[in-house]
C-alpha cells in the first residue's frame, strides 16, 4: 500500500470493526426515525359513519381516528416489586428477555355532527390522546434506541465485549441477526425473453413500481409481446394489477389520454415516419377490432375487465383511480405537489419507453437484461425488511381497530339523553379498541423464527408479488468465533432455491467486482447463493428524490410536462423520466461536483449512458456502493472520513461503475477517471486475514474462509459472563507473526484465532499420511492448542393453575418420587441447584426438578423431571445463574466446562486451506530436531503442497523465520507485490538457508536425516471438529416404532447405517452370512408365520392357538420364519395395492 492508501483506509475504519455493520445499524435507524413515522402518518384516518338519513343518503355523524407523533422509550425492565430500571442487553440475554423499546403515538379523535336539512354544515370536536402505547419494538444493539449508545459506562463495565460489532437483536434471550436479501430492483425497466416453445409470449418488459413513501406494496406492470400472429404482426398485451386478464397495450395508452395511432407511434419511436412503426400495426389492429378509439371507450373496456368481486358503485371512476394508484405509482415523488397532468405525462412517456425497448429487443438491437447483474439488483437490509413487515402489520391493526370502533359507535351508550360524541372514546376503552398487540407479537415472532411474510421479496416472477413467507431471514447469530460473527453480519442471501440446478445465480458476476467478496462463499448447495460483502462495501439508505429535483431546478432543462417527443438527453430520477437536456456533459459535471461537495448525498448514483442517450440518477436504498479515488485529486491531511469524501474519494454503485474507467492502482492510471483504494480491500474480511493470499490457488482461499470461522479462539472477551449454548475457547492465543493490514485496521489482531507453531514439512514414520499430521506431545502438555468447551443447561419452574401441575427445583428423594433416575445426584444441593465446581460424569443430574402428583395410585408425591448431563466426558460446573424470566417463572441456567486437549483425530488447519487431523502424538524426544535443539510442533506431509499449490503458506513460513530473527511482525497483505526473491535475499543476509530448509536429526535414532527439511513458524488454527464430539458406537438402543429399526443420529444413540456402498462391498466379498447379520439379525428381525400353501403372510400365534391364512383359508399348513420387519411392511404395502408377493419355501 502507498501512504495515501493507508491513510484513507485508516480513516474509513476509524471506528474499527463497527464500520462493517453500518449497513445494519443505519437501516434500523432509518426504519425507526423515518419509515415508522411515515407509515403511521400517511395511513388514511380510520373513518366511521353513523346514523344515515335515508332521504338524503347522508350520515349525521362522522368519526375519525388518526395516529401521529411516534415516540420511543429506551428498553426498560419492570421488576415484580414494581421497580422500573433500564434493561441492558446482558441482562436480557441471561433472563431470556426481548431487548425492546416501548413505542408510543398520539391518537387524534375527531367527531363531526352534521346539521341542516341537507347536512350542509357541521360541528367538529377533537381530542388528542397522548403517549398511547403501540407495543414494544425489538431494538438493534448499537442503534440510537440502545442503551449502549453513548452509555456513560464502558462496554466492559456493563458486561459486553468491547470488540463486539453489535448490529443484532436479542429476542427471548437469543441473539438474532437478519440476513440481507437480494432482490430485483424496483422502478427499473427489465427485459426478458421467454425461451419456452409453448409460451404465449416471446418477450416481456416489466417494472415493479414502488412509491417512495413505502406505504403501499410494489405494483407490477408487465408488457408482453404475444407469440400469436394476428395477420399484421405480434400484438403487445399489458398486465396490470386489479384487472383480470392481459389487455392490449394500446387500450392503456388511450385510457391515459393518447388517442390517435399516430401519437402513440410518435411517442414510441420519436417519429411517425420511422421504419419500425410497422411493428405497432398488430397492436393497433387489436384495439380497432375491440372498437376502442376514444379515452371513454378505453376506460369502459377496462371497467368491463376489472377483477371479479369488485364492488365499487362508480366503476369508471374506480378505473381512473386505479390508473393513478396501480399503474406506475412511483412517478409521483414523496411530498411532490405536481399536477395530475404532469404525472399522467410521466406515465405515458414511461410506458412508451417500455414499449420501445421491448420492440428493440425483439429486433435484436439491444440485449435482454441480466437478472444477476448488480445494477439490476438491490439488497434488502434489516430496516427495509422491517419496514415492509411493519406496513402490513399496521394496516391490519387499522382494519381490526376499525371493526372494534364500529361496535363501540353502534353501542349507542353515548346517545342516551343528549348525544355526546366525544364520550365514545376515552382513556378506559381506547386500549380495548386499539388492537396493537399484533404488532409487537408478530415482530417478535418474525425475528425469533426467521419467517418473514413480506410482499415483493424474491425474483421478478409473478409469484414473488404475493405475500409468500420467506424462511430463514432471521438466524441465531454465529458465535463460534469472532470472525464468524462478523461474517454473519455481512452476509447476503439470494432468494433462490438452494437445491435448484440454476448455474447463473451462483456464478461470480462481473458487475459484482469490488462489491462482493470473490472468495468467501459456502461449499455445497449454497455455493454462490450466500455471499459476503467486500471490506469497503456499504448499502445505501433511501434518500428522498426532492434533493435531486431541487438541484435540477437550478439547471437549464426542458421538463416533462406533456406527453410529446423531446430532443436531447433524457434525465431519469429513480426510474422516473423528469426532464431533457441539450448539455449532458455540463449537467453531469455539475451533478458530480455537487456530490463531491455533499450538496447532494455522496451515495447518489450519476450514470451517463451515452449510447442510450440517458442520464440516470438514483438515490434509492439497497444499492451497494464503495469508495474509489478520483484521479488527479490530492489527499487531505485528516483522519476524518468525510474530509476524504469531499476531497479525493467518491462513492460509486454498480450502475455508475459501468460508465467509468477505474484503474486497479494509481500506477495503472492512463485515461482513467478513478482508481481503487487498494486491491487488498476488494475482498471480504475473512479473505483479508489470509496472508499473501494472491499466491494461493483460489479454492484454497475459499476453504480457509469457511474454516477460519470454525476455529477455536476467544470469540468474545466477556465469554466468562455469557451463557451460550455451545462455546469453544482457545486457552492460549497468539498474534500471528505474519498478519495483514486489514486485520490491524479491524482490530482483529487483538482477538486472533490460532497459535504460531513450528511446522516441518516432511515424511516421518508414516503417521502423517493423507492429510494427517504428527504433533509434539510435550508441546501439547505445555498448553499448545489447549481449549475449553462450554455448554449450558437451563430449566424453569412452570405452574398451571387450571390443572394444578406445579414444578419445583429440589433434590428428588427415591422413596416419594416416581421415575427416579438411576444415576448420581451428588452434584446438586437440596434445592436442586448444582454445586459450584462440582464434577459431572455422563448422565449425572445437573438440575434437580420434580413435578407434583396430585392423584397417584402408588402413593408417590412427585415425578422426577431432572436435567442430566448428556456428554460422556467429565466436566465441571463453572457457573450457576438463578432469576425470574419474562413470564415471572423462576429459572436456573448452569454453565459447565470441559477441557479439550488435542488428541488423535482432532482437526487443525493453516490459514491457507491445508487442513489435517492428528495422526499421532509423539513424545518430544522422538521428534526430529535441529543442531540447535529446535523441535517442530507439527509435521505435515509434503504431498499436501504440490497439488494444492498453497505457495502462500511456504512464503509465510519463510517470512515468519525472517521476522523471528529480526524481532518484528511481518506484513503479509495480499497484492503487495512481495517477491520470493526478496525473501531469499533476506534469508541469506540473516545466515539462513535461502529456501528455509533445515538439517534435522532423527529423534528416535539420532542419525542425521539425509534430506533438507523445510521448517519454520506457521500460524495454525484448531477447528471445532474434535473426535470426542464425533465418536459413536452402539450395541442396543432406541428403535423407530414404524420400522423397528435403530434410530439415526449420534444424539439419539442411533445405529450405524449399512449404506449402499457398504452393501456392495459385502456382496463383492461374498460374505452372505455377515450381510444377513448386519441387515437383519442386528437390525429388525421379526418372526412371522408364512402359509406353505400360497406363500403369503399368515396369522400364526401358537400361544393362543391361532392359525389362519387370510388369502387362501388354510388353517393347518404353516411355517415360522425370521424376516426383516421392513420386509413385512413392504409386503403389506404391496398387498394394499393389490400386488401379492409370495414367498417360495424350501421343501
PEKANOR-V702877 format. One record per backbone hydrogen bond with DSSP energy under -0.5 kcal/mol. CO is the residue of the C=O (numbers start at 1). NH is the residue of the N-H. E is the energy in kcal/mol with one decimal. If there is no record, write none. Layout:
BEGIN
[[CO:NH:E] [CO:NH:E]]
END
This chain:
BEGIN
[[2:6:-2.3] [3:7:-2.5] [4:8:-2.3] [5:9:-2.7] [6:10:-2.8] [7:11:-2.0] [8:12:-2.2] [9:13:-2.3] [11:14:-1.2] [13:16:-1.9] [15:18:-1.2] [16:19:-1.4] [17:20:-1.3] [18:21:-1.3] [19:22:-1.2] [21:24:-0.7] [21:25:-2.1] [22:26:-3.2] [23:27:-1.1] [24:28:-1.7] [25:29:-2.5] [26:30:-2.4] [27:31:-1.9] [28:32:-2.4] [29:33:-2.9] [30:34:-1.9] [30:35:-2.3] [31:36:-2.5] [34:38:-2.1] [35:39:-2.9] [36:40:-2.6] [37:41:-2.7] [38:42:-2.2] [39:43:-0.9] [45:47:-0.8] [46:65:-1.9] [48:63:-2.8] [50:60:-0.8] [50:61:-2.2] [51:60:-2.1] [52:54:-0.8] [53:57:-1.7] [53:58:-1.1] [58:53:-3.9] [60:114:-3.2] [61:50:-2.1] [62:112:-3.0] [63:48:-2.5] [64:110:-2.5] [65:46:-3.1] [66:108:-2.7] [68:106:-2.9] [71:104:-2.9] [73:102:-1.7] [75:87:-1.7] [77:79:-0.7] [77:85:-2.5] [79:82:-1.8] [83:79:-2.9] [85:77:-3.4] [86:88:-0.7] [88:91:-0.5] [88:92:-1.9] [89:93:-2.2] [90:94:-1.9] [91:95:-2.5] [92:97:-2.0] [93:96:-0.7] [95:886:-0.5] [97:99:-0.6] [97:173:-2.3] [98:100:-1.2] [99:139:-2.9] [101:137:-3.3] [102:73:-2.2] [103:134:-3.5] [104:71:-2.4] [105:132:-2.2] [106:68:-2.2] [106:108:-0.6] [107:109:-0.6] [107:129:-3.1] [108:66:-1.8] [108:110:-0.6] [109:127:-2.1] [110:64:-2.8] [111:125:-2.6] [112:62:-2.2] [112:114:-0.6] [113:123:-2.3] [115:121:-1.6] [116:119:-0.9] [121:115:-2.7] [123:113:-2.6] [125:111:-3.0] [127:109:-3.4] [127:129:-0.5] [128:130:-0.8] [129:107:-2.5] [129:132:-0.5] [132:105:-1.9] [135:103:-2.9] [135:134:-0.5] [136:138:-0.5] [137:101:-2.7] [140:143:-1.9] [141:167:-2.4] [143:146:-1.4] [145:75:-0.6] [146:149:-1.2] [148:150:-0.5] [148:151:-1.4] [154:158:-1.0] [155:158:-0.6] [155:160:-3.0] [156:159:-1.3] [161:164:-1.9] [168:141:-2.9] [169:171:-0.5] [169:176:-2.5] [170:99:-2.6] [171:174:-2.1] [174:171:-2.8] [175:477:-2.4] [176:169:-3.1] [177:179:-0.6] [177:475:-2.8] [180:493:-2.9] [181:380:-4.2] [182:495:-0.6] [183:378:-2.6] [190:206:-2.5] [191:369:-2.1] [192:204:-2.5] [193:195:-0.8] [196:199:-1.3] [200:227:-2.4] [202:194:-2.9] [203:225:-3.0] [204:192:-2.9] [205:223:-3.2] [206:190:-2.4] [207:209:-0.9] [207:221:-2.6] [208:187:-3.7] [208:210:-0.6] [209:219:-3.1] [211:214:-1.7] [219:209:-3.6] [219:221:-0.5] [220:222:-0.5] [220:241:-0.5] [221:207:-2.2] [222:239:-3.3] [223:205:-2.7] [224:226:-0.8] [224:237:-2.6] [225:202:-3.2] [225:203:-0.7] [227:229:-0.6] [228:235:-0.6] [233:230:-2.3] [233:235:-0.6] [235:226:-2.9] [236:249:-2.1] [237:224:-3.6] [238:240:-0.5] [238:247:-2.6] [239:222:-1.9] [240:243:-1.5] [242:307:-2.2] [247:238:-3.6] [248:251:-1.2] [248:252:-0.9] [249:253:-1.8] [250:254:-2.4] [251:255:-2.3] [252:256:-1.8] [253:258:-2.6] [254:257:-0.8] [257:259:-0.9] [260:264:-1.8] [261:265:-2.8] [262:266:-2.4] [263:267:-2.3] [264:268:-2.2] [265:269:-2.6] [266:270:-1.9] [271:274:-1.5] [274:277:-1.7] [275:278:-0.7] [276:279:-1.9] [277:280:-2.2] [278:281:-1.2] [280:284:-2.4] [281:285:-2.4] [282:286:-1.7] [283:287:-1.8] [284:288:-2.2] [285:289:-2.4] [286:290:-1.1] [287:292:-2.2] [288:291:-1.7] [291:293:-0.7] [294:298:-1.8] [295:299:-2.5] [296:300:-2.4] [297:301:-2.3] [298:302:-2.4] [299:303:-2.2] [300:304:-1.9] [301:305:-0.6] [302:305:-0.9] [303:306:-1.1] [305:244:-2.0] [307:310:-1.3] [313:315:-1.0] [314:318:-1.8] [315:319:-2.3] [316:320:-2.0] [317:321:-2.1] [318:322:-2.4] [319:323:-2.0] [321:324:-1.3] [321:325:-1.7] [322:326:-2.8] [322:327:-1.2] [326:328:-0.9] [328:331:-1.4] [329:332:-1.3] [331:333:-0.7] [333:336:-2.0] [339:343:-1.9] [340:344:-2.4] [341:345:-2.1] [342:346:-2.1] [343:347:-1.9] [344:348:-2.4] [345:349:-2.6] [346:350:-2.3] [347:351:-2.5] [348:352:-2.6] [349:353:-2.0] [350:354:-2.1] [351:355:-2.3] [352:356:-2.6] [353:357:-2.3] [354:358:-2.0] [355:359:-2.3] [356:360:-2.4] [357:361:-1.8] [358:362:-1.8] [359:363:-1.9] [360:365:-2.8] [360:366:-0.9] [361:364:-1.3] [369:371:-0.7] [370:373:-1.3] [373:376:-1.4] [374:377:-1.5] [376:185:-2.5] [378:183:-2.1] [378:380:-0.6] [379:381:-0.9] [380:181:-2.0] [381:385:-2.5] [382:386:-2.6] [383:387:-2.1] [384:388:-2.3] [385:389:-2.2] [386:390:-3.1] [387:391:-2.4] [388:392:-1.7] [389:393:-2.3] [390:394:-3.1] [391:395:-1.8] [392:396:-1.8] [393:397:-2.3] [394:398:-2.3] [395:399:-2.0] [396:400:-2.7] [397:401:-2.9] [398:402:-2.2] [399:403:-1.7] [400:404:-2.0] [401:405:-2.7] [402:406:-2.4] [403:407:-1.6] [404:408:-2.0] [405:409:-2.5] [406:410:-2.5] [407:411:-0.5] [408:411:-0.5] [409:412:-1.1] [412:415:-1.3] [413:416:-0.9] [414:420:-2.7] [420:423:-1.9] [421:424:-1.5] [426:429:-0.6] [426:430:-1.3] [429:433:-1.8] [430:434:-2.5] [433:435:-0.5] [434:436:-1.0] [435:438:-0.5] [436:439:-0.9] [436:440:-1.0] [437:441:-2.5] [438:442:-2.6] [439:443:-2.2] [440:444:-2.2] [441:445:-2.4] [442:446:-2.6] [443:447:-2.1] [444:448:-2.8] [445:449:-2.5] [446:450:-2.0] [450:452:-0.8] [450:473:-2.4] [451:453:-0.5] [452:454:-0.9] [452:470:-3.8] [454:457:-0.8] [458:184:-1.2] [461:464:-1.1] [462:465:-1.3] [463:466:-1.4] [464:456:-1.6] [466:456:-0.6] [466:468:-2.3] [468:454:-0.9] [468:470:-0.5] [469:471:-0.6] [470:452:-2.7] [473:179:-3.1] [475:177:-2.7] [481:485:-1.6] [482:486:-1.9] [483:487:-2.5] [484:488:-2.1] [485:489:-1.6] [486:490:-0.9] [487:490:-0.6] [488:491:-0.8] [490:533:-1.7] [491:180:-1.2] [492:531:-3.1] [493:182:-2.7] [494:496:-2.7] [497:500:-1.3] [503:506:-1.1] [503:507:-1.2] [504:507:-0.7] [507:509:-0.9] [509:512:-1.7] [510:513:-1.4] [512:515:-1.8] [512:516:-2.3] [515:534:-2.4] [519:521:-0.8] [523:526:-0.6] [524:527:-1.7] [526:529:-1.4] [526:530:-1.8] [529:494:-1.9] [529:531:-0.6] [531:492:-3.0] [532:517:-3.2] [534:537:-1.0] [538:625:-2.8] [540:622:-2.5] [544:547:-1.1] [545:548:-0.8] [545:549:-2.3] [546:550:-2.5] [547:551:-1.3] [548:552:-2.8] [549:553:-1.6] [551:554:-1.5] [552:555:-1.6] [555:557:-1.2] [557:559:-0.7] [558:580:-1.9] [559:561:-1.0] [562:564:-1.1] [564:566:-0.6] [569:581:-2.0] [570:572:-0.5] [570:615:-2.8] [571:578:-2.2] [571:579:-1.2] [572:574:-0.6] [572:617:-3.2] [573:576:-1.4] [576:573:-2.7] [576:578:-0.7] [578:560:-2.8] [579:571:-2.6] [580:558:-2.8] [581:569:-3.0] [583:587:-2.0] [584:588:-2.8] [585:589:-2.2] [586:590:-2.3] [587:591:-2.7] [588:592:-2.6] [589:593:-2.1] [590:594:-2.1] [591:595:-2.1] [592:596:-2.7] [593:597:-1.8] [594:599:-2.2] [594:600:-1.4] [595:598:-0.9] [601:604:-2.0] [604:606:-0.5] [605:607:-0.5] [605:618:-1.9] [606:608:-0.5] [607:609:-0.7] [607:616:-3.2] [608:610:-1.0] [609:613:-0.9] [609:614:-2.0] [613:570:-1.8] [614:609:-2.7] [614:616:-0.6] [615:572:-2.9] [615:617:-0.5] [616:607:-2.7] [617:574:-2.9] [618:605:-2.6] [619:543:-2.3] [620:623:-0.6] [622:379:-3.1] [623:540:-2.6] [623:625:-0.5] [624:654:-0.6] [625:538:-2.5] [626:652:-2.4] [628:650:-2.5] [629:675:-1.8] [630:633:-1.5] [636:638:-1.5] [639:641:-0.5] [640:643:-0.8] [640:644:-1.0] [641:644:-0.6] [641:645:-1.9] [642:646:-2.0] [643:647:-0.7] [644:648:-2.3] [644:649:-2.3] [648:630:-2.7] [650:628:-2.1] [652:626:-1.9] [653:657:-2.0] [654:658:-1.0] [655:658:-0.6] [656:659:-1.6] [657:660:-1.4] [660:662:-0.6] [661:663:-0.5] [661:673:-2.3] [661:674:-2.1] [663:676:-2.3] [665:668:-1.0] [666:669:-1.2] [673:631:-2.2] [674:663:-2.8] [675:629:-2.6] [678:681:-1.9] [679:682:-1.6] [681:536:-0.9] [683:535:-2.2] [684:688:-1.9] [686:689:-1.2] [687:690:-1.4] [689:691:-0.7] [690:693:-1.1] [692:695:-2.1] [693:696:-1.7] [695:951:-0.8] [697:700:-1.1] [697:701:-1.1] [698:701:-0.7] [698:702:-1.6] [699:703:-2.6] [700:704:-2.3] [701:705:-1.9] [702:706:-1.2] [703:707:-2.7] [704:708:-3.1] [706:709:-0.5] [707:710:-1.4] [708:711:-0.8] [710:1024:-1.6] [713:715:-1.0] [716:719:-1.5] [718:721:-2.0] [718:722:-0.7] [719:722:-0.7] [725:792:-1.3] [727:790:-3.1] [728:713:-0.7] [729:731:-0.5] [729:788:-3.0] [731:733:-0.6] [737:739:-0.6] [737:970:-3.2] [739:972:-3.7] [740:744:-1.3] [741:745:-2.2] [742:746:-2.2] [743:747:-0.5] [743:748:-2.0] [743:749:-1.0] [744:747:-0.7] [747:750:-1.3] [748:751:-0.9] [752:714:-0.7] [754:734:-2.0] [755:757:-0.6] [755:1020:-2.9] [757:759:-0.7] [757:1018:-3.1] [758:937:-2.6] [758:938:-2.0] [759:1016:-1.9] [760:762:-0.8] [760:940:-2.4] [761:1014:-0.7] [762:764:-0.6] [764:767:-0.7] [766:769:-0.6] [769:772:-0.8] [771:917:-1.6] [773:919:-3.1] [773:920:-1.1] [774:939:-2.1] [775:777:-0.7] [775:922:-2.4] [776:780:-1.8] [777:781:-2.5] [778:782:-1.6] [779:784:-2.5] [780:783:-1.4] [783:786:-1.6] [786:731:-2.6] [786:732:-0.6] [787:900:-3.3] [788:729:-2.6] [788:790:-0.5] [789:898:-1.9] [790:727:-2.3] [791:896:-2.7] [793:894:-3.5] [795:892:-2.6] [796:798:-0.6] [798:807:-1.8] [799:801:-0.6] [800:804:-1.8] [800:805:-0.6] [805:800:-2.8] [806:852:-2.2] [808:810:-0.6] [808:850:-2.5] [810:812:-0.7] [813:816:-0.8] [814:817:-0.6] [816:861:-1.3] [816:862:-2.1] [817:820:-0.6] [818:864:-2.4] [821:823:-1.8] [824:845:-2.4] [825:828:-1.3] [827:835:-2.9] [829:832:-1.8] [830:811:-2.1] [832:848:-2.7] [833:829:-2.7] [835:838:-2.0] [838:877:-2.4] [840:875:-2.0] [841:844:-2.0] [844:869:-3.1] [847:849:-0.5] [847:867:-2.4] [848:810:-0.9] [849:865:-2.9] [850:808:-2.4] [851:863:-2.2] [852:854:-0.6] [855:857:-0.5] [856:859:-1.1] [861:853:-2.7] [862:818:-3.2] [863:851:-2.2] [867:846:-3.1] [867:847:-1.5] [868:870:-0.5] [869:843:-2.6] [875:840:-3.1] [876:878:-0.7] [876:897:-2.6] [877:837:-2.1] [879:895:-2.6] [881:893:-2.7] [883:891:-3.0] [885:888:-1.7] [889:885:-2.3] [890:797:-2.6] [891:883:-1.7] [892:795:-1.9] [893:881:-2.8] [894:793:-3.0] [894:896:-0.5] [895:878:-2.6] [895:879:-1.6] [896:791:-2.3] [897:876:-2.8] [898:789:-2.7] [899:901:-0.7] [900:787:-2.5] [903:906:-2.2] [906:918:-2.1] [907:1023:-1.8] [908:916:-2.8] [909:1021:-3.7] [910:913:-0.9] [913:915:-1.4] [914:910:-1.3] [916:908:-3.2] [917:773:-2.3] [918:905:-1.6] [920:775:-2.7] [920:922:-0.6] [922:777:-3.5] [922:778:-0.5] [923:926:-1.4] [923:927:-0.7] [924:927:-1.1] [928:936:-0.6] [929:1001:-2.7] [930:933:-1.4] [934:930:-1.9] [937:776:-2.3] [938:760:-2.6] [939:774:-2.2] [940:762:-2.0] [941:944:-1.6] [942:945:-1.5] [942:946:-0.7] [943:947:-0.6] [945:949:-2.2] [945:950:-0.5] [948:697:-0.6] [949:697:-0.5] [949:951:-1.7] [950:953:-1.0] [950:954:-1.0] [951:955:-2.3] [952:956:-2.6] [953:957:-2.1] [954:958:-2.1] [955:959:-3.0] [956:960:-2.6] [957:961:-1.9] [958:962:-2.0] [959:963:-2.3] [960:964:-2.4] [961:965:-1.6] [962:966:-1.9] [963:967:-2.0] [963:968:-1.8] [970:739:-2.5] [970:972:-0.9] [972:692:-3.3] [973:976:-0.6] [979:983:-1.4] [980:984:-2.6] [981:985:-2.2] [982:986:-1.9] [983:987:-2.3] [984:988:-2.2] [985:989:-2.1] [986:990:-1.6] [987:992:-2.8] [988:991:-1.6] [993:996:-1.9] [996:1015:-1.5] [998:1000:-0.6] [998:1013:-3.0] [1000:1009:-2.9] [1001:929:-1.8] [1002:1006:-2.5] [1007:1002:-3.6] [1009:1011:-2.2] [1011:1000:-0.5] [1013:998:-3.0] [1013:1015:-0.6] [1014:761:-2.6] [1016:759:-2.9] [1018:757:-2.6] [1018:1020:-0.5] [1019:911:-0.7] [1020:755:-2.4] [1021:909:-2.3] [1021:1023:-0.6] [1022:712:-3.5] [1024:1026:-1.0] [1025:907:-1.8] [1026:1029:-1.1] [1026:1030:-0.7] [1027:1030:-0.6] [1027:1031:-2.2] [1036:1035:-0.5] [1038:1047:-1.7] [1040:1044:-2.7] [1045:1040:-3.2] [1047:1055:-2.5] [1049:1054:-2.9] [1050:1053:-1.7] [1055:1049:-0.5] [1055:1057:-0.7] [1057:1059:-1.0] [1059:1063:-2.4] [1060:1064:-2.2] [1061:1065:-2.0] [1062:1066:-2.3] [1063:1067:-2.5] [1064:1068:-2.4] [1065:1069:-1.6] [1066:1070:-0.6] [1066:1071:-1.8] [1067:1070:-0.9] [1070:1072:-2.0] [1071:1075:-2.3] [1072:1076:-2.4] [1073:1077:-2.3] [1074:1078:-2.5] [1075:1079:-2.9] [1076:1080:-2.1] [1076:1081:-1.5] [1077:1082:-2.3] [1080:1083:-1.6] [1080:1085:-0.5] [1084:1125:-2.7] [1086:1088:-0.6] [1086:1123:-2.8] [1088:1121:-2.4] [1089:1098:-2.8] [1090:1119:-1.8] [1091:1095:-2.1] [1095:1143:-3.4] [1096:1091:-2.5] [1098:1089:-0.7] [1098:1100:-0.8] [1099:1108:-2.3] [1101:1104:-0.6] [1101:1105:-1.1] [1101:1106:-2.2] [1105:1107:-0.6] [1106:1101:-3.0] [1108:1099:-2.6] [1108:1110:-0.6] [1109:1113:-1.7] [1114:1109:-1.5] [1116:1118:-1.1] [1117:1092:-1.9] [1117:1093:-0.6] [1119:1090:-3.0] [1121:1088:-2.7] [1121:1123:-0.6] [1123:1086:-1.6] [1124:1127:-0.7] [1124:1128:-1.6] [1125:1129:-2.1] [1126:1130:-2.2] [1127:1131:-2.5] [1128:1132:-1.9] [1129:1133:-2.3] [1130:1134:-2.1] [1131:1135:-2.1] [1132:1136:-1.7] [1133:1137:-0.7] [1134:1137:-0.9] [1134:1139:-2.6] [1135:1138:-1.8] [1138:1140:-0.5] [1139:1141:-0.8] [1143:1145:-0.7]]
END
